[in-house]
Amino acid sequence: MSLADLIPAFRRFNRAYTRLLETLNERYLRTEYSLAEGRVLYELATRSKPQAKEVAEALGLDAGYLSRILTKFEMSGLVVRAAARQDKRAAHLLLTARGRAAIRALNVRADKQARAILGGISPGQRVKFAGALRAIEETILGSQPEPPTIILRPHRPGDMGIVVRHREQPQTAKLRLLYVDPAARGRRLGQTLVAECVGFARTAGYSKITLWTQSILTAAHHIYQTAGFQLVSEQLHHSFGKDLIGQTWEMNLL
């Protein structure tokens, strides 16, 4: 196919696609948010302590436009800013409990929309469709497809059987257990879960969050350090038939 033939086909597809997903409507997925606002919420929910510059670059948004969106989110109680430890002039953007609820609602609506569109095609057509999506990502976007979207859901019956939480002081939150199923590892879920815990502790009004771990768990240490935790003490102990070094890590939230 010549380029002259491909251009009108490409434009025709774009017109049909935006109509199919109703992206031209002022309200994205019939919510109170625009498409741009929905995408900003998604980036804030899937990144660990992002800054405005990082979000603008990821979405290709004008800095002034993004600033107006973030101001709206702050006034609506969806986002709070926390000063960066390395540079007090910069700020991390953190979703509040209301902000996390908003992105969960958007994800539910987006899944429902996709299910309605894709549910009517046969299994064979789905394979063909998935191949076409991969081809677009590889040829036009120049990148490999992203891994499936991770959605943090409320716990379900059975989940609490492997999770035990303790609160030792009224103003101190404790990260008791960080566990990622082996089948889901290698996708930065640990960072996402820790960021969610820290965000919850901040919005709940805790002044400090603490955790206890072992010195041999170096991969976990990297996650904690990246999130902003600091090692405050170590203790020798004998557990699981071995001599180990327990570590206490803390993060001040105020």
N, C-alpha and C positions, 0 to 999 in steps of 0.2 A: 504494500500500500504506500502511495506517495504521501509526502508531508501535506500537500494541498488537500488530499482526501481525508487525512487523519484529523486535521484541525477542526473541521465542522463536526466530525463524529465525536471528538473530545468535548466540544462545546455543547453538543446535544446531550451527551451523557451528564455533564455538569448541571444542565437545566433540569433534567429528569431527576437527578439524585437529590438536589436541593428541594425539589417539590416533594419527593417521596418522604424525606426526613423532616419536612416542614421547617427547615432552618431559616426560612425568610420571615417567619413569624417573629413578632417582637418578643414574645415570651417563649423561651426554650422549653420544650416538652410540656407546654401549657403550665409552667410554673411562674413564679414572680421574677425569675432570672432570665437575662438574655443569654444567647449562645456563648458570648465571650465570658460572661460572668460564670456560667457553668463550667467552662474550661479552666478558668482561674481557680475555682473551688477544687476541681479535680487535681490540679497541680499541687495545690497546698495540702491536699489530703494524701498524696502519694509521694511526697518528698519529705526528707528529714530536715526540719528547721530551715526552710528555704528563705532566701532574701528576694526582695523585689526584682533586682537585676536578673537573678537566675530564672525567675518565672517569666519575665519579659522576653529573655532570650529563647526560652523553651517554646514559647507560643508565638514569637515574632510580633509581639505587641509593642506599640508605641509606649514609651515610658510614662508620658503624661496621661494617656488613656488608662493604663494600668493603675496609676496613682489614684485616678478618680474612682475606679472600681474598688480598690482597697479601702479608700476613705468611706465609701458607701458600706462596705462590709463591716468596717469598724463601728460605724454609727448604728448598724443593725445588730451588733453584738455577735457577728460571725467570726471575727478575727481579732486577735490582740497582737501587739508587737512586743518583742523582748529584746533588749540590748544584747548584741553579740559580745562574747567574752573577749575576742581578739581586737575588736574595733567598736568602741562605744558609739561611734557615729552611725554604724550600720545596725540593722534590726532584723531579727528572725520573725517570720510571719507564722503564727500559730492559730490553728482553728480552735474555737471554743466548743463547748458541748453543743451549742446551737449550730455552729458551723458544721460539726461532724454529722449532726442529724440532717442538715440540709443536703450534704453530699450523699448521704445514704439514700435519701428520698429521690435524688436525681438518678442515682445508680439503679434504683428499683424501676423508675420510669423508663430509663434507657434500655434496661433489659426487657421490659415489657414491650417496648416499641420494636426491638430487634426480634423478639419471639413472634410478634404478630406478623412481621414481614417475612421472616425465614421459615416460619412454621408451615407455610403452605407449599413449600417446594419439596420435591422427592429427595431421598437420600443420595441418589446419583447426581441430582442437580446441586445438592449441597457440596459435594466433593468438587464439582466443577467451579462452583462459586468461590469456595475457599482457595482453589488454585488461582483464580482470577485475582483475588485480593492479594495473594502472595506476589503475583506477577507485577501488580501495580506498585506494591511497596518496594520491590527490588529494582524495578526499572525506572520509576518516576521519583520515588523518595530516596533511592540509593541506600537503602538500609534493610536489614533483616527484620522480619516481623517481631514486634514486641511480645514478651511473654504475656499470658493471659492476665487480665486485670485482677488485682487482689482487692477483695472487699472485706473489711473487718466487720464481722457480724456479732450480735449478742450471743452469749453462751447458750447452748442447747442442753437438754437432758443428757447426762453422761459426761459432759465436758468437765464439770466440777470434780469428777472423780480423780482427776490427775492434777488438780490445781488447789492449793491451800494458801490462803492469804492471812497474815497477822498484822494488826495495828498495835505497835508497842507504845507510841506516844501520840497524843491527840493531834499535834501539828506535823507529825512525820508520817509520810506515806512509805510503804515498804514494797518493793518489787520482790515478791517471794519466789516466783518461778518463771523463767523464760524458756519456753519449749516450742520448737518448731518440728513438726513431723518430718522424718528423714526424706520422705517423698517430695517435700516442698522446699527443701533446703537449696541454697545456691541462688536464691532470687531476692536477697536482701530483705527477707521478711523479718529477720531479727531486728534490723534498724527500724523498720516500720512499726513493729510492736512496741519497742522501747519508746519511740517518739510518741506513740499513742498513750502510753502509760504516763509519760512526763506531761503531756498536754492535759490529760485528765487530772493529774495531781495539781497542776497550776490552776485550772479552772475550778477545782473543788476547794481551793483555798489553803492547801498545805504549804508550809514554809520550807520543807525539806523532803527529799526522797532518798531512801537508803536501800542497799541491797547487799547480800552476802554471797560470795562465790569462792571458787578454788583457784589457786595460783596457776594450775596447769591448764585452765580453760582459756587459752590465749585468744582464741577467736572471739569469745564473748567479751574479753577485755577491750578489744578494738571497738566493738559496738558501744560499750559503755563510755569509753574515752571520747569517741566521736559525738555521742549524745551530750557530753559535758560533765560526766561523772568524774570524781577524783578519788584515788585510793587513799584511805585515811588510816587504816590499820591492818595488821596481819597477825594471825594466831596459829601456832602449831597445834595439830590435833590428829588423832588416829581414828579413821573411819573407813568403812568398807574394806577392812583388813590391810590398810595402808597408812603410812605416815604422810600427812598432807599439810598444806598451808592454806588456811582459810583467810579470805580477804573481805574487808568491809569497804564499800564504795559509797560515796554520798554526793548529792547535788543540792546546792541551795537554790530555792525557787523564787526567792524574793529579790 
